[in-house]
Amino acid sequence: MLPIFDPELIRRYDRNGPRYTSYPTAPQFHAGFDTQAYRTAALLSNSSAVPLSIYVHVPFCANPCFYCGCNRVITRNRDQAARYVKALSAEIGMHGRLFHHHRPVEQLHFGGGTPTFLTLDQITEIMRRLRTDFMLIDTPEREYGMEIDPRTVDRETIEGLAQLGFNRISLGVQDFDPHVQEAVNRIQSIEQTREVVEHARRSGIQQIGFDLIYGLPRQTPERFGNTVREVIDIRPTRIAVYGYAHLPEVFKAQRQIRRSELPTSAERLALLRLTVDQLTQAGYVYIGMDHFALPDDKLVHALAAGTLHRNFQGYSSHAQCDLIGMGVSAIGNVGDTYSQNLKDLGAYYTAVEHRQFAICKGLKLNADDRVRRDVIQQLMCNGRVEYSRIQANHCIDFPAYFASELTNLAPMQTDGLLRATDDSIEVSDKGRLLVRNIAMAFDAYMRPRPAGYSAAI
C-alpha cells in the first residue's frame, strides 16, 4: 500500500493539527488530575494485569540543536547527571510500589535530551533499579530501546547497552549535509553514524532506527536526496521522517535559524516526495504518517495484522501496554488516564526528593473521549474504521453518533482521500499522507481549532 502523492491536494489540506500520539492530546491535560488520581488509576490497572511499557526521560544535552522542540537542559556539567540518576531511582521506587511485580515490562524506552549524556555506569544503575522494582524480561518479544546521539558513544558503550538488555537503538541523523548541519548546530559525520551502527550489529543489536527531518534550513532536494541514499545504504530497520515545525515563539533555540534559509512550501513538498519515493523504491514499507520499516519489522507485521498502535513514542506493535512515564516532563498512559510530570528540573527534584510523585497534570477520559480515541487510533494505525467494531466496544449507533462528522467528511470523499460506506470508513492511498486531517474530523477539541500544532505536511 503505497501512498499516492498529490501535490495539489496536499497544499489544499495542509493545516496545523495534532500528531495523535494520544487522544485527547496533551493541550487538554489539566492540573485537576493530580497525584491521587494517578495512584487510583495505577492500582485499578492491576486488575487488568496488562503488560507494562516504561518511558524514561533524560533531559541533558551538551549542545543545543537549533531545530529541537524537546524538553531538554543544555549543560556540559556532567555532575548534573548524578543527582538526576538518584532522583530517577527514587521515582522508579515510588511507581514500583503501585504496580504488581508480575506484570512484564514488554517495552522500555530511554528518550531525551540525550540519554547517552549519562555514563554507562549510570545507565546500569537505573537498569538495576528498574529490575528491582519491575519485571524486566529477556525474551525476544521485548522492545528495549534507547535514543542515541552518535557523537556521544563508543564501542564499549554500545556493547554495554546490549549486555544490559537493550535490543533497539534510535539514532538522530536529521541530515548528513554539512551545510544543513552547520545551520542547525549539529555537526555529525556519516562515518560516526556508520561506526555506531556497526558496533550495534556486532553487539547483537539488530533493530536500528534513524530519525530524519525535512524542512530544515538550506535543505534542497538534491542534498537531502543524498542523505536518504546514504541512509538506505546503511539499511536501518526503521526510519522516521519528520517535518520540521518552525515555532521560534515557542522554542528559543529555533530563533537561531534564519527564516530566509528555510525551504518554501513547494520545496518542502518536493523533499517529502523524494523521501517517500526513494524509501519505498528501496523496499521500505510505509507504516503511516512519517514512519517506514523493512518488511520483516514488527511494525509491518502489526500493520498487516491490524494490531498497530500509536503512543507517545510514535507507532508501536505493543498495543495493550500501560505506559509509565518517568523523569522530568515524561508522559504516561495508564488505563483511561494520561499524566505528565513537571517540566521544570528544579521542581521535579523538589517533588521526587521529598518522596512525592512529580505529576503536574493529566486527564481522565470520559465516555466520549474513549469512543473518539478508538476511532482516531483505527484511522491512524489501520487506515480503516469498521462501524460494527466501534458500536460493539462502546454501545453506540455509529452513523447517528457521528452524523455531523460523517457530513464533514463528504468533501474529503469527493477529493478521493477516503471512502465512506454504510458500514466503514477507509483511507485511500491518496489520503494516507493526510490521515491527520481525516482524524481531525473526529476530534471534539478542534472546534474551535486551537493553536500550537505543527502543519500536517
DRENDO-1510 file (C-alpha; in Angstrom, 1 decimal, always signed):
<recs>
REC; n; res; u; v; w
REC; 1; MET; +0.0; +0.0; +0.0 .
REC; 2; LEU; +2.0; +3.0; -1.3 .
REC; 3; PRO; +0.8; +6.5; -0.5 .
REC; 4; ILE; -0.2; +8.5; -3.7 .
REC; 5; PHE; +1.5; +11.9; -3.7 .
REC; 6; ASP; -0.9; +14.6; -4.9 .
REC; 7; PRO; +0.7; +18.0; -4.5 .
REC; 8; GLU; -2.4; +20.0; -5.1 .
REC; 9; LEU; -4.4; +18.0; -2.5 .
REC; 10; ILE; -1.6; +18.3; +0.0 .
REC; 11; ARG; -1.4; +22.0; -0.5 .
REC; 12; ARG; -5.1; +22.4; +0.0 .
REC; 13; TYR; -5.4; +20.2; +3.1 .
REC; 14; ASP; -2.1; +21.2; +4.7 .
REC; 15; ARG; -3.3; +22.7; +8.0 .
REC; 16; ASN; -2.0; +22.6; +11.6 .
REC; 17; GLY; -3.1; +19.8; +13.8 .
REC; 18; PRO; -2.2; +17.1; +16.3 .
REC; 19; ARG; +0.0; +14.1; +15.6 .
REC; 20; TYR; -2.3; +12.0; +17.7 .
REC; 21; THR; +0.2; +10.3; +19.8 .
REC; 22; SER; -2.7; +10.5; +22.3 .
REC; 23; TYR; -6.3; +11.4; +22.3 .
REC; 24; PRO; -7.3; +13.7; +23.8 .
REC; 25; THR; -4.0; +15.4; +23.1 .
REC; 26; ALA; -1.6; +17.0; +25.6 .
REC; 27; PRO; -3.1; +20.6; +25.4 .
REC; 28; GLN; -6.2; +19.1; +27.1 .
REC; 29; PHE; -4.3; +17.9; +30.2 .
REC; 30; HIS; -5.1; +19.9; +33.3 .
REC; 31; ALA; -3.9; +20.4; +36.9 .
REC; 32; GLY; -7.1; +18.9; +38.2 .
REC; 33; PHE; -5.7; +15.5; +37.5 .
REC; 34; ASP; -3.4; +15.1; +40.5 .
REC; 35; THR; -1.2; +12.5; +42.3 .
REC; 36; GLN; -4.1; +10.9; +44.0 .
REC; 37; ALA; -5.9; +10.4; +40.6 .
REC; 38; TYR; -2.8; +8.8; +39.2 .
REC; 39; ARG; -2.5; +6.4; +42.3 .
REC; 40; THR; -6.1; +5.4; +41.8 .
REC; 41; ALA; -5.6; +4.7; +38.1 .
REC; 42; ALA; -2.4; +2.7; +38.7 .
REC; 43; LEU; -3.9; +0.5; +41.4 .
REC; 44; LEU; -7.0; -0.1; +39.3 .
REC; 45; SER; -4.9; -1.1; +36.3 .
REC; 46; ASN; -3.5; -4.1; +38.3 .
REC; 47; SER; -6.9; -5.8; +37.9 .
REC; 48; SER; -6.4; -6.0; +34.2 .
REC; 49; ALA; -2.8; -7.3; +34.5 .
REC; 50; VAL; -1.9; -6.0; +31.0 .
REC; 51; PRO; +1.8; -5.7; +30.3 .
REC; 52; LEU; +3.8; -2.5; +31.1 .
REC; 53; SER; +5.7; -0.1; +29.0 .
REC; 54; ILE; +8.2; +2.3; +30.6 .
REC; 55; TYR; +9.5; +5.6; +29.3 .
REC; 56; VAL; +12.5; +7.2; +30.9 .
REC; 57; HIS; +13.2; +10.8; +30.0 .
REC; 58; VAL; +16.8; +12.1; +30.3 .
REC; 59; PRO; +16.8; +15.9; +29.5 .
REC; 60; PHE; +20.5; +16.7; +29.3 .
REC; 61; CYS; +22.3; +17.8; +26.1 .
REC; 62; ALA; +25.9; +19.1; +25.9 .
REC; 63; ASN; +25.0; +21.4; +22.9 .
REC; 64; PRO; +21.7; +22.8; +21.6 .
REC; 65; CYS; +20.4; +21.6; +18.2 .
REC; 66; PHE; +18.6; +24.7; +17.0 .
REC; 67; TYR; +15.6; +22.7; +15.5 .
REC; 68; CYS; +14.8; +20.9; +18.7 .
REC; 69; GLY; +11.5; +21.3; +20.4 .
REC; 70; CYS; +12.0; +18.6; +23.1 .
REC; 71; ASN; +12.2; +19.3; +26.8 .
REC; 72; ARG; +16.0; +19.5; +27.5 .
REC; 73; VAL; +18.6; +21.1; +29.6 .
REC; 74; ILE; +21.8; +22.3; +27.9 .
REC; 75; THR; +24.8; +21.7; +30.1 .
REC; 76; ARG; +28.4; +20.4; +29.9 .
REC; 77; ASN; +28.5; +19.8; +33.6 .
REC; 78; ARG; +28.4; +16.0; +33.8 .
REC; 79; ASP; +28.0; +16.3; +37.6 .
REC; 80; GLN; +24.3; +17.1; +37.0 .
REC; 81; ALA; +23.7; +13.6; +35.8 .
REC; 82; ALA; +24.5; +12.1; +39.3 .
REC; 83; ARG; +21.7; +14.0; +41.0 .
REC; 84; TYR; +19.3; +13.1; +38.2 .
REC; 85; VAL; +20.1; +9.4; +38.4 .
REC; 86; LYS; +19.4; +9.5; +42.1 .
REC; 87; ALA; +16.1; +11.2; +41.6 .
REC; 88; LEU; +15.1; +8.8; +38.9 .
REC; 89; SER; +15.9; +5.9; +41.2 .
REC; 90; ALA; +13.6; +7.3; +43.9 .
REC; 91; GLU; +10.8; +7.9; +41.3 .
REC; 92; ILE; +11.2; +4.3; +40.0 .
REC; 93; GLY; +10.7; +3.0; +43.5 .
REC; 94; MET; +7.5; +5.0; +44.0 .
REC; 95; HIS; +6.0; +3.7; +40.8 .
REC; 96; GLY; +7.2; +0.2; +41.5 .
REC; 97; ARG; +5.1; +0.1; +44.7 .
REC; 98; LEU; +1.9; +0.8; +42.8 .
REC; 99; PHE; +2.2; -1.8; +40.0 .
REC; 100; HIS; +2.1; -5.6; +40.6 .
REC; 101; HIS; +5.6; -7.0; +40.1 .
REC; 102; HIS; +4.3; -9.9; +38.0 .
REC; 103; ARG; +3.3; -7.6; +35.1 .
REC; 104; PRO; +6.0; -7.9; +32.5 .
REC; 105; VAL; +7.7; -4.8; +31.0 .
REC; 106; GLU; +7.4; -5.6; +27.3 .
REC; 107; GLN; +8.6; -2.1; +26.2 .
REC; 108; LEU; +11.3; +0.2; +27.6 .
REC; 109; HIS; +12.5; +3.4; +26.1 .
REC; 110; PHE; +15.0; +6.0; +27.1 .
REC; 111; GLY; +14.5; +9.3; +25.4 .
REC; 112; GLY; +15.7; +12.8; +25.7 .
REC; 113; GLY; +17.5; +15.1; +25.5 .
REC; 114; THR; +20.5; +12.8; +25.1 .
REC; 115; PRO; +20.2; +9.6; +27.2 .
REC; 116; THR; +23.8; +8.8; +26.4 .
REC; 117; PHE; +24.7; +12.0; +28.3 .
REC; 118; LEU; +24.7; +9.5; +31.2 .
REC; 119; THR; +27.7; +7.3; +31.6 .
REC; 120; LEU; +27.3; +3.5; +31.1 .
REC; 121; ASP; +27.6; +3.1; +34.9 .
REC; 122; GLN; +24.8; +5.5; +35.5 .
REC; 123; ILE; +22.6; +3.7; +32.9 .
REC; 124; THR; +23.5; +0.4; +34.6 .
REC; 125; GLU; +22.4; +1.9; +37.9 .
REC; 126; ILE; +19.0; +2.9; +36.5 .
REC; 127; MET; +18.5; -0.5; +34.9 .
REC; 128; ARG; +19.4; -2.2; +38.2 .
REC; 129; ARG; +16.7; -0.2; +40.0 .
REC; 130; LEU; +14.2; -1.0; +37.2 .
REC; 131; ARG; +14.9; -4.7; +37.5 .
REC; 132; THR; +14.4; -4.5; +41.3 .
REC; 133; ASP; +11.0; -2.8; +41.1 .
REC; 134; PHE; +9.6; -4.2; +37.8 .
REC; 135; MET; +9.7; -7.4; +35.9 .
REC; 136; LEU; +12.0; -6.7; +33.0 .
REC; 137; ILE; +12.1; -9.6; +30.6 .
REC; 138; ASP; +14.8; -11.1; +28.4 .
REC; 139; THR; +12.6; -12.7; +25.7 .
REC; 140; PRO; +12.9; -11.7; +22.1 .
REC; 141; GLU; +9.5; -10.2; +22.2 .
REC; 142; ARG; +10.8; -7.3; +24.3 .
REC; 143; GLU; +11.5; -3.9; +22.8 .
REC; 144; TYR; +14.0; -2.2; +24.9 .
REC; 145; GLY; +15.4; +0.9; +23.2 .
REC; 146; MET; +17.5; +4.0; +23.7 .
REC; 147; GLU; +17.8; +7.2; +21.7 .
REC; 148; ILE; +21.5; +7.6; +20.7 .
REC; 149; ASP; +23.5; +10.7; +19.7 .
REC; 150; PRO; +26.2; +9.0; +17.6 .
REC; 151; ARG; +28.7; +11.7; +18.7 .
REC; 152; THR; +28.4; +10.7; +22.4 .
REC; 153; VAL; +29.1; +6.9; +22.3 .
REC; 154; ASP; +31.9; +4.5; +21.6 .
REC; 155; ARG; +32.1; +0.7; +21.1 .
REC; 156; GLU; +32.3; +0.0; +24.9 .
REC; 157; THR; +29.0; +1.9; +25.5 .
REC; 158; ILE; +27.1; +0.1; +22.7 .
REC; 159; GLU; +28.4; -3.3; +24.0 .
REC; 160; GLY; +27.4; -2.3; +27.5 .
REC; 161; LEU; +23.8; -1.4; +26.4 .
REC; 162; ALA; +23.5; -4.8; +24.7 .
REC; 163; GLN; +24.6; -6.5; +27.8 .
REC; 164; LEU; +22.0; -4.6; +29.8 .
REC; 165; GLY; +19.2; -5.9; +27.6 .
REC; 166; PHE; +18.8; -3.2; +25.1 .
REC; 167; ASN; +17.9; -4.7; +21.7 .
REC; 168; ARG; +16.9; -1.5; +19.8 .
REC; 169; ILE; +18.6; +1.9; +19.3 .
REC; 170; SER; +17.4; +5.0; +17.6 .
REC; 171; LEU; +19.9; +7.4; +16.1 .
REC; 172; GLY; +19.3; +11.1; +15.4 .
REC; 173; VAL; +20.6; +11.8; +12.0 .
REC; 174; GLN; +18.3; +14.6; +10.6 .
REC; 175; ASP; +20.5; +15.4; +7.6 .
REC; 176; PHE; +24.1; +14.4; +6.7 .
REC; 177; ASP; +24.6; +17.5; +4.6 .
REC; 178; PRO; +27.3; +19.8; +6.2 .
REC; 179; HIS; +25.6; +23.0; +5.1 .
REC; 180; VAL; +22.4; +22.0; +6.9 .
REC; 181; GLN; +24.3; +20.7; +9.9 .
REC; 182; GLU; +26.0; +24.0; +10.3 .
REC; 183; ALA; +22.7; +25.9; +10.1 .
REC; 184; VAL; +21.2; +23.7; +12.9 .
REC; 185; ASN; +24.3; +23.5; +15.1 .
REC; 186; ARG; +24.6; +19.7; +14.8 .
REC; 187; ILE; +27.8; +18.5; +13.1 .
REC; 188; GLN; +27.7; +14.8; +12.7 .
REC; 189; SER; +29.6; +12.8; +10.1 .
REC; 190; ILE; +28.4; +9.8; +8.1 .
REC; 191; GLU; +31.4; +7.9; +9.4 .
REC; 192; GLN; +30.4; +8.5; +13.1 .
REC; 193; THR; +26.9; +7.2; +12.3 .
REC; 194; ARG; +28.1; +4.1; +10.4 .
REC; 195; GLU; +30.5; +3.3; +13.2 .
REC; 196; VAL; +27.8; +3.2; +15.8 .
REC; 197; VAL; +25.6; +1.0; +13.6 .
REC; 198; GLU; +28.4; -1.4; +13.0 .
REC; 199; HIS; +29.2; -1.6; +16.8 .
REC; 200; ALA; +25.5; -2.2; +17.5 .
REC; 201; ARG; +25.2; -5.0; +15.0 .
REC; 202; ARG; +28.3; -6.7; +16.2 .
REC; 203; SER; +27.0; -6.5; +19.7 .
REC; 204; GLY; +23.7; -8.2; +18.8 .
REC; 205; ILE; +21.5; -5.1; +18.5 .
REC; 206; GLN; +19.9; -5.6; +15.1 .
REC; 207; GLN; +16.9; -3.3; +15.5 .
REC; 208; ILE; +18.1; +0.2; +14.5 .
REC; 209; GLY; +16.1; +3.2; +13.8 .
REC; 210; PHE; +17.1; +6.5; +12.1 .
REC; 211; ASP; +15.3; +9.9; +12.5 .
REC; 212; LEU; +15.4; +12.3; +9.6 .
REC; 213; ILE; +13.9; +15.8; +9.3 .
REC; 214; TYR; +12.8; +17.6; +6.2 .
REC; 215; GLY; +12.2; +21.3; +6.0 .
REC; 216; LEU; +15.4; +22.3; +7.7 .
REC; 217; PRO; +17.3; +25.4; +6.7 .
REC; 218; ARG; +19.5; +25.1; +3.5 .
REC; 219; GLN; +17.9; +21.8; +2.5 .
REC; 220; THR; +17.4; +21.1; -1.2 .
REC; 221; PRO; +16.0; +18.0; -2.9 .
REC; 222; GLU; +19.4; +17.1; -4.3 .
REC; 223; ARG; +21.2; +17.4; -0.9 .
REC; 224; PHE; +18.5; +15.7; +1.1 .
REC; 225; GLY; +18.3; +13.0; -1.6 .
REC; 226; ASN; +22.0; +12.3; -1.0 .
REC; 227; THR; +21.2; +11.9; +2.7 .
REC; 228; VAL; +18.4; +9.5; +2.1 .
REC; 229; ARG; +20.6; +7.4; -0.2 .
REC; 230; GLU; +23.3; +7.2; +2.5 .
REC; 231; VAL; +20.6; +6.1; +5.0 .
REC; 232; ILE; +19.3; +3.4; +2.6 .
REC; 233; ASP; +22.9; +2.1; +2.2 .
REC; 234; ILE; +23.3; +1.8; +6.0 .
REC; 235; ARG; +19.9; -0.1; +6.0 .
REC; 236; PRO; +18.3; +0.7; +9.4 .
REC; 237; THR; +15.3; -1.4; +10.2 .
REC; 238; ARG; +13.1; +1.7; +10.8 .
REC; 239; ILE; +13.2; +5.2; +9.5 .
REC; 240; ALA; +11.1; +8.2; +10.9 .
REC; 241; VAL; +11.0; +11.3; +8.6 .
REC; 242; TYR; +9.5; +14.3; +10.5 .
REC; 243; GLY; +8.6; +17.6; +9.0 .
REC; 244; TYR; +10.3; +20.5; +10.8 .
REC; 245; ALA; +7.9; +22.8; +12.6 .
REC; 246; HIS; +9.4; +26.3; +12.9 .
REC; 247; LEU; +7.9; +27.8; +16.1 .
REC; 248; PRO; +10.5; +30.3; +17.4 .
REC; 249; GLU; +7.9; +31.9; +19.6 .
REC; 250; VAL; +7.7; +28.6; +21.5 .
REC; 251; PHE; +11.2; +27.2; +21.2 .
REC; 252; LYS; +14.0; +29.7; +21.9 .
REC; 253; ALA; +16.7; +27.7; +20.1 .
REC; 254; GLN; +14.8; +28.0; +16.9 .
REC; 255; ARG; +15.4; +31.8; +16.9 .
REC; 256; GLN; +18.9; +30.9; +15.8 .
REC; 257; ILE; +17.5; +29.6; +12.5 .
REC; 258; ARG; +17.1; +32.2; +9.7 .
REC; 259; ARG; +13.6; +32.0; +8.3 .
REC; 260; SER; +15.1; +33.1; +4.9 .
REC; 261; GLU; +17.0; +29.9; +4.8 .
REC; 262; LEU; +14.0; +27.6; +5.3 .
REC; 263; PRO; +12.6; +25.8; +2.3 .
REC; 264; THR; +9.4; +27.1; +0.7 .
REC; 265; SER; +6.2; +25.2; +0.9 .
REC; 266; ALA; +6.8; +23.9; -2.6 .
REC; 267; GLU; +10.3; +22.8; -1.7 .
REC; 268; ARG; +9.1; +21.0; +1.4 .
REC; 269; LEU; +6.7; +19.0; -0.7 .
REC; 270; ALA; +9.5; +18.2; -3.1 .
REC; 271; LEU; +11.6; +17.0; -0.1 .
REC; 272; LEU; +8.8; +14.8; +1.2 .
REC; 273; ARG; +8.0; +13.4; -2.2 .
REC; 274; LEU; +11.6; +12.3; -3.0 .
REC; 275; THR; +11.9; +10.8; +0.5 .
REC; 276; VAL; +8.7; +8.7; +0.1 .
REC; 277; ASP; +9.8; +7.6; -3.4 .
REC; 278; GLN; +13.4; +6.7; -2.5 .
REC; 279; LEU; +12.5; +4.8; +0.6 .
REC; 280; THR; +9.6; +2.8; -0.9 .
REC; 281; GLN; +11.6; +2.0; -4.0 .
REC; 282; ALA; +14.4; +0.7; -1.7 .
REC; 283; GLY; +12.0; -1.8; -0.2 .
REC; 284; TYR; +10.8; +0.1; +2.9 .
REC; 285; VAL; +7.2; -0.3; +3.8 .
REC; 286; TYR; +5.2; +2.9; +4.5 .
REC; 287; ILE; +3.7; +2.4; +8.0 .
REC; 288; GLY; +1.8; +5.7; +8.3 .
REC; 289; MET; +2.4; +9.4; +8.7 .
REC; 290; ASP; +6.2; +9.6; +9.0 .
REC; 291; HIS; +7.3; +6.0; +9.7 .
REC; 292; PHE; +8.9; +3.5; +7.3 .
REC; 293; ALA; +10.2; +0.0; +8.1 .
REC; 294; LEU; +11.8; -3.0; +6.4 .
REC; 295; PRO; +9.3; -5.8; +5.5 .
REC; 296; ASP; +10.3; -8.2; +8.4 .
REC; 297; ASP; +10.0; -5.5; +11.1 .
REC; 298; LYS; +7.4; -5.9; +13.9 .
REC; 299; LEU; +5.6; -2.7; +12.8 .
REC; 300; VAL; +5.0; -4.2; +9.3 .
REC; 301; HIS; +3.6; -7.4; +10.9 .
REC; 302; ALA; +1.4; -5.4; +13.2 .
REC; 303; LEU; +0.1; -3.3; +10.3 .
REC; 304; ALA; -0.8; -6.4; +8.3 .
REC; 305; ALA; -2.5; -8.0; +11.4 .
REC; 306; GLY; -4.4; -4.8; +12.3 .
REC; 307; THR; -2.8; -4.6; +15.7 .
REC; 308; LEU; -0.7; -1.5; +15.1 .
REC; 309; HIS; -0.8; +1.1; +18.0 .
REC; 310; ARG; +0.2; +4.7; +18.3 .
REC; 311; ASN; +1.6; +6.2; +21.5 .
REC; 312; PHE; +3.9; +9.0; +22.7 .
REC; 313; GLN; +6.9; +7.3; +21.0 .
REC; 314; GLY; +5.1; +7.0; +17.7 .
REC; 315; TYR; +3.9; +3.7; +16.1 .
REC; 316; SER; +4.3; +0.6; +18.2 .
REC; 317; SER; +3.5; -3.1; +18.0 .
REC; 318; HIS; +2.7; -3.2; +21.7 .
REC; 319; ALA; -0.9; -2.1; +21.8 .
REC; 320; GLN; -2.2; -3.3; +25.2 .
REC; 321; CYS; +0.5; -1.9; +27.5 .
REC; 322; ASP; +0.0; +0.6; +30.3 .
REC; 323; LEU; +2.7; +3.2; +29.8 .
REC; 324; ILE; +4.5; +4.6; +32.9 .
REC; 325; GLY; +6.4; +7.9; +32.3 .
REC; 326; MET; +9.4; +8.7; +34.5 .
REC; 327; GLY; +11.7; +11.7; +34.6 .
REC; 328; VAL; +11.2; +15.4; +34.1 .
REC; 329; SER; +8.3; +16.1; +31.6 .
REC; 330; ALA; +7.6; +12.4; +31.0 .
REC; 331; ILE; +4.1; +11.4; +30.0 .
REC; 332; GLY; +2.3; +8.2; +31.0 .
REC; 333; ASN; -0.9; +6.5; +29.9 .
REC; 334; VAL; -2.4; +4.1; +32.5 .
REC; 335; GLY; -5.8; +2.7; +31.9 .
REC; 336; ASP; -8.1; +5.5; +30.7 .
REC; 337; THR; -5.8; +8.3; +32.1 .
REC; 338; TYR; -2.9; +10.4; +30.9 .
REC; 339; SER; -0.4; +12.0; +33.3 .
REC; 340; GLN; +2.6; +14.3; +32.8 .
REC; 341; ASN; +5.5; +15.1; +35.1 .
REC; 342; LEU; +6.7; +18.6; +35.9 .
REC; 343; LYS; +8.7; +20.2; +33.1 .
REC; 344; ASP; +11.0; +22.2; +35.3 .
REC; 345; LEU; +14.0; +20.3; +36.5 .
REC; 346; GLY; +14.2; +22.1; +39.9 .
REC; 347; ALA; +10.5; +21.5; +40.6 .
REC; 348; TYR; +11.0; +17.8; +39.6 .
REC; 349; TYR; +13.9; +17.4; +42.1 .
REC; 350; THR; +11.9; +19.1; +44.9 .
REC; 351; ALA; +9.0; +16.7; +44.4 .
REC; 352; VAL; +10.9; +13.4; +44.0 .
REC; 353; GLU; +13.5; +14.1; +46.7 .
REC; 354; HIS; +10.5; +14.6; +49.1 .
REC; 355; ARG; +9.2; +11.2; +48.0 .
REC; 356; GLN; +6.3; +12.7; +46.1 .
REC; 357; PHE; +5.2; +11.9; +42.6 .
REC; 358; ALA; +6.2; +14.7; +40.1 .
REC; 359; ILE; +2.9; +14.6; +38.3 .
REC; 360; CYS; +1.6; +18.2; +37.5 .
REC; 361; LYS; -1.3; +17.5; +35.2 .
REC; 362; GLY; -3.2; +14.9; +33.3 .
REC; 363; LEU; -6.6; +13.7; +32.2 .
REC; 364; LYS; -9.2; +11.0; +32.9 .
REC; 365; LEU; -11.1; +10.1; +29.7 .
REC; 366; ASN; -14.8; +10.4; +29.6 .
REC; 367; ALA; -17.1; +8.1; +27.5 .
REC; 368; ASP; -17.0; +10.4; +24.5 .
REC; 369; ASP; -13.2; +10.6; +24.7 .
REC; 370; ARG; -12.9; +6.8; +24.7 .
REC; 371; VAL; -15.1; +6.5; +21.6 .
REC; 372; ARG; -13.2; +9.1; +19.7 .
REC; 373; ARG; -9.8; +7.8; +20.8 .
REC; 374; ASP; -10.8; +4.4; +19.4 .
REC; 375; VAL; -11.9; +5.9; +16.1 .
REC; 376; ILE; -8.8; +8.0; +15.7 .
REC; 377; GLN; -6.5; +5.1; +16.7 .
REC; 378; GLN; -8.1; +3.0; +14.0 .
REC; 379; LEU; -7.7; +5.7; +11.4 .
REC; 380; MET; -4.1; +6.5; +12.3 .
REC; 381; CYS; -3.0; +2.8; +12.6 .
REC; 382; ASN; -5.1; +0.7; +10.3 .
REC; 383; GLY; -6.5; +3.3; +7.9 .
REC; 384; ARG; -9.9; +1.9; +8.4 .
REC; 385; VAL; -12.8; +2.2; +10.8 .
REC; 386; GLU; -15.5; -0.5; +10.9 .
REC; 387; TYR; -18.6; +0.8; +12.5 .
REC; 388; SER; -19.6; -2.6; +14.0 .
REC; 389; ARG; -16.4; -2.7; +16.0 .
REC; 390; ILE; -16.9; +0.8; +17.5 .
REC; 391; GLN; -20.5; +0.0; +18.2 .
REC; 392; ALA; -19.7; -3.2; +20.0 .
REC; 393; ASN; -16.9; -1.6; +22.0 .
REC; 394; HIS; -18.9; +1.5; +23.1 .
REC; 395; CYS; -22.6; +0.6; +22.7 .
REC; 396; ILE; -23.4; +3.4; +20.3 .
REC; 397; ASP; -25.0; +3.8; +16.9 .
REC; 398; PHE; -22.0; +5.0; +14.8 .
REC; 399; PRO; -23.9; +6.8; +12.0 .
REC; 400; ALA; -26.1; +8.6; +14.5 .
REC; 401; TYR; -23.4; +9.4; +17.0 .
REC; 402; PHE; -21.1; +10.8; +14.3 .
REC; 403; ALA; -23.7; +12.3; +11.9 .
REC; 404; SER; -22.1; +15.7; +11.7 .
REC; 405; GLU; -18.6; +14.2; +11.4 .
REC; 406; LEU; -19.7; +12.0; +8.5 .
REC; 407; THR; -21.2; +15.0; +6.8 .
REC; 408; ASN; -17.9; +16.9; +7.3 .
REC; 409; LEU; -16.0; +14.0; +5.6 .
REC; 410; ALA; -18.0; +14.3; +2.4 .
REC; 411; PRO; -15.6; +16.8; +0.7 .
REC; 412; MET; -12.7; +14.5; +1.6 .
REC; 413; GLN; -14.5; +11.6; +0.0 .
REC; 414; THR; -15.2; +13.8; -3.1 .
REC; 415; ASP; -11.4; +14.6; -3.2 .
REC; 416; GLY; -10.6; +10.9; -3.0 .
REC; 417; LEU; -9.0; +10.9; +0.4 .
REC; 418; LEU; -11.3; +8.2; +1.8 .
REC; 419; ARG; -14.3; +6.0; +1.0 .
REC; 420; ALA; -17.2; +6.1; +3.5 .
REC; 421; THR; -19.9; +3.5; +3.2 .
REC; 422; ASP; -22.8; +2.3; +5.3 .
REC; 423; ASP; -20.5; +0.2; +7.5 .
REC; 424; SER; -17.0; +1.6; +7.3 .
REC; 425; ILE; -14.5; +4.4; +6.5 .
REC; 426; GLU; -11.4; +3.5; +4.6 .
REC; 427; VAL; -8.5; +5.8; +4.0 .
REC; 428; SER; -7.4; +5.7; +0.3 .
REC; 429; ASP; -3.8; +5.6; -0.9 .
REC; 430; LYS; -4.2; +9.3; -1.8 .
REC; 431; GLY; -5.3; +10.1; +1.7 .
REC; 432; ARG; -2.6; +8.2; +3.6 .
REC; 433; LEU; -0.3; +11.2; +3.8 .
REC; 434; LEU; -3.2; +13.3; +5.0 .
REC; 435; VAL; -4.6; +10.9; +7.6 .
REC; 436; ARG; -4.2; +13.5; +10.4 .
REC; 437; ASN; -6.7; +15.7; +8.6 .
REC; 438; ILE; -9.2; +12.8; +8.4 .
REC; 439; ALA; -8.7; +12.1; +12.1 .
REC; 440; MET; -9.2; +15.8; +13.0 .
REC; 441; ALA; -12.8; +15.5; +11.8 .
REC; 442; PHE; -13.5; +13.3; +14.9 .
REC; 443; ASP; -11.5; +15.5; +17.4 .
REC; 444; ALA; -14.1; +17.2; +19.6 .
REC; 445; TYR; -11.4; +19.6; +20.9 .
REC; 446; MET; -10.6; +21.0; +17.4 .
REC; 447; ARG; -13.8; +23.1; +17.5 .
REC; 448; PRO; -12.7; +25.9; +17.6 .
REC; 449; ARG; -9.3; +24.8; +16.4 .
REC; 450; PRO; -6.6; +25.5; +19.0 .
REC; 451; ALA; -3.2; +27.0; +18.1 .
REC; 452; GLY; +0.3; +25.5; +18.7 .
REC; 453; TYR; +0.2; +22.4; +16.5 .
REC; 454; SER; +2.5; +21.6; +13.6 .
REC; 455; ALA; +1.5; +21.5; +10.0 .
REC; 456; ALA; +0.3; +18.2; +8.7 .
REC; 457; ILE; +2.9; +18.2; +5.9 .
</recs>
